[in-house]
C-alpha cells in the first residue's frame, strides 16, 4: 500500500498531497542485519501506579513480548535503553526546570521504577544503554555498539512515542540506520500525540509498520542460522 494512503482520513487530502509533491513517504525497508531496540519500557512508564505512566499500556507490552520472543528465537541482538541515575540534581539537568516534582521518590530513588517487567526483561546477553536525555544515542555508546555488531536496521518499540521514541528514532536516521517503528509496540500517555508523531516519522525518517508485518518480515529475512 502507498504509505500516504495509509494515513488518508487522519490527515486532510490536501496536506497529504504536499508530502507527495515533496517525494516523502518512501519505504526504507530492512537491511542486512537487524536488531530490536526497546526504548524505556520500564515499570515507570508501563505501570499506571507510577505518575509517569499516563494510561494502561497492556496492549503495548503484549506486543513487545511478541517482538522480544521472536528476536530471542532467532538469536538476533536486542538493545534496551532506560534512564540513568537521577538521584542528583546535576544528573537530572534541565529536567529540574521542566518537571513539577523532579526530586519525587518515584522519579529519583525508587529502584523498581527502572526495572523491566519480567515478561520481556533483559537477559545477560542483551545490551543495555543508560541515558539521561530523551535520545538513547545522546552521549551514549549506542551507535558504536551497533556498528560493532554490524547492525544496519533497527526495529523500534517503546515509550513514549512523542518523546524518547521519537528522539531515538530520529537520531537513528541521522546515523543512517534503517529504522522501523512497530505501531502497536509503541505507546504514549496521549493517543493523539502517538498518532501525530507516528505519521510524521513515517513520512520523513522511518517506516511505521504493523506488528504482524514486522514479525513476518523478520522471520522471513533473518532465519536462525544452523
Buried (B, 14 or more C-beta within 10 A) or exposed (E): EEBBEBBEEEBEEEEBEEBEEEEBBEEBEBEEBBBBBBBBBBBBBBBEEBEBBBEEBEEBBBBBBBBBEBBBEBEBBBBBBBBBEBEEEEBBBEBEEEEEEBEBEBBBEBEEBBBBBEEBBBEEEBBEBBBBBBBBBEEBEBBEBBEEEEBBBBBBBBBBBBBBBBBBBBBBBEEEBBBBBBBBBBBBBBEEBBBBBBBBBBBEBBBBBBBEEBBEBBEEBBEEEE
